[in-house]
Amino acid sequence: MTESPRGSPLPSLSTVRVWDLPTRAFHWILAAAVVGSVVSAKLGGNAMVWHFRFGYLVLALVLFRVMWGLVGGRWSRFASFIFAPATLLRYLRGQSRPAEHLDVGHSPLGSLSVFALLGILLVQLGTGLLADDEIANLGPLNRFVASETGLLATSWHKEAGQWILIGLVAVHVAAVLGYLLLRKTNLIRPMISGDKLLPAETPASRDTAATRAMALFLGAVSAGAAFWVSTLGF
């Protein structure tokens, strides 16, 4: 332990693995896939082939993240960032308890952003799979629903859903920049290296060869499921 300028003890700090490699890979691949999906949709025409490809990639990634949220590293599991309303209120008031470790992984506010993004991605994936633009693009699940349902899904996917997704991404980026500029907290570096400088007693995430092998298996299962969905339109 060291002492603060006022003489009170400060916790000793050490490098702690917070984000396991599968979580980091998911994060950056998803970011690239979402950007690619939006850009290809805006370009239209022949680029729509890539819009579908990016969509299937996002589907595989989201399926993987749902499973990894159950069995992944400690701070990647949903159980570590599903907070009770009382915990959120304490966090907003600056009254968090040290044992809660609310600023290690996703904070209570950050968790809301994560679940909102996953939620809108699921909605966009679902409506995209059902969509029919009445020109040349048809989602693989469109043939299983009524024509009116497909058109409603298309309308949401291209209008409200698209802008909600872009808005949430913008808020996410703004929050990261806000932490960096106002609180001098770099949230990007840990999502690259996986590590944070934290009190030595902070629990670390498992990030071993075995967990990475399990992630590869789950990734393969997710990719297989996404590919299977893509074939349902034929």
Protein Blocks (a to p, Z undefined) as FASTA:
>chain_A
ZZdfkopacdddddddfbdfklmmmmmmmmmmmmmmmmmmmngmmllmmmmmmmmmmmmm
mmmmmmmmmmmcfklpmklmcccfklmmmmmnopacfklopmlmccfklmmmmmmmmmmm
mmmmmmmmmgcehlmpccfklmmpcfklmmmmmmmmmmmmmmmmmmmmmmmmmmmmmmmm
mnopafklmmmnopacddfklccddddfklmmmmmmmmmmmmmmmmmmmmmmZZ
